[in-house]
Amino acid sequence: MAVLTEEQALLKEQARAWAKEEAPVSRFREMRDSGAELGFDRDTWSSIAKLGWPGIVIPEQYGGASMGHLTFGLVLEELGRQLTASPLLATGLVGATALIEGGSDEQLRRWLPGVADGTAILTLAVDGGPRHAPLDPGVTAERSTDGYCLRGRKTHVLEGLAADALVVSTRTTGVAGDPEGVSLLLVDAEVPGLTRKRRATADSRGYADLIFEGVQVPESALLGAPDAAAPLLEAILDRARAGVAAEMLGVAAQSFDMTLEYLKTRVQFGQVIGGFQALGHRAAALFSAMELTRSCVEAAFQAIDAGTDDVPALCSLAKAQACDFVHHMSNELIQMHGGIGMTDEFDAGLYLKRARALEATFGNAAFHRDRYATLHGF
């Protein structure tokens, strides 16, 4: 487990207190029941922006705080505990990283200040099909006289309806699966020829499918080098995977706390059920798995902040471990609560649904186990 600085510890406590008071699970339930199209509450997002969290990883010269990825992960974990719905992950981490790592000076000046203060939402559109396959983007970009013409489809884009701009992975040359020929383009969300359709999901968040029909963008829309953006895309995705793992840790940690509290208070056969050895052993095993997951997630963020060579492996390790733990923990949350765990009135189902959605986001456990093994030459 990482040793937090005083500033990080204070921010973590601030995030936990704010989420419990201002954006608890009950607020998410209200948003879900209202059928909010964007999948989050605008007032909640405005409050998050005022706290400065979207600018945590953004350099100070663009209005950010430059506090590092581990700090950002601590906030994501606390928001995950309350299922707080917001575009923070998509724009403050993923979108911001795309610009910081591959944006031109003009793109940085145009978009980063807005991302930092929450007035602009920037997201990544990476997958063209039902499974995570970064080298099969589903969108082609043909050179035109004044830039590129985009055709194809993107699925399951985080905050795809709310986004003001999209970082779109495209294939400019080569074939699916080829690392050569991938390009990233920054596309205005209101550009002619782009259609955005809401995708209804079990976790009631703001996903969208995007259809590109002859979308024209200028040469200046490129992020990174043309036809050679696969390494840049992987760097962006690794930050995204670590961020998702942090939120999963929060979802699972709150699931554990809810379960532990129930074991301490539910009485059967004249004693609290936590006193039964079998349940106590299960709780102990879950706690050990939670701390292992926390170590993996924090190690990934520390590697990103230090710029070490093992960032890809550690990010895949964190995502795979977080997937395994949140899957098991969300199941145990429902099972140990018995009948009430199956009801919509109880929050357990909300945590399970969010867990399943996060497991599939930017690669599931199988994807990252395979990637981790490949990176180590297995």
Secondary structure, 3 states (H helix, E strand, C coil): CCCCCHHHHHHHHHHHHHHHHHCCHHHHHHHHHHCCCCCCCHHHHHHHHHCCHHHCCCCHHHCCCCCCHHHHHHHHHHHHHCCCCCCHHHHHHHHHHHHHHHCCHHHHHHHHHHHHHCCCCEEEECCCCCCCCCCCCCEEEEEECCEEEEEEEEEEEECCCCCCEEEEEEECCCCCCCCCCEEEEEEECCCCCEEEEEECCCCCCCEEEEEEEEEEEEHHHEECCCCECHHHHHHHHHHHHHHHHHHHHHHHHHHHHHHHHHHHHCEECCEEHHHCHHHHHHHHHHHHHHHHHHHHHHHHHHHHHHCCCCHHHHHHHHHHHHHHHHHHHHHHHHHHHHHHHHCCCCCHHHHHHHHHHHHHCCCCHHHHHHHHHHHCCC
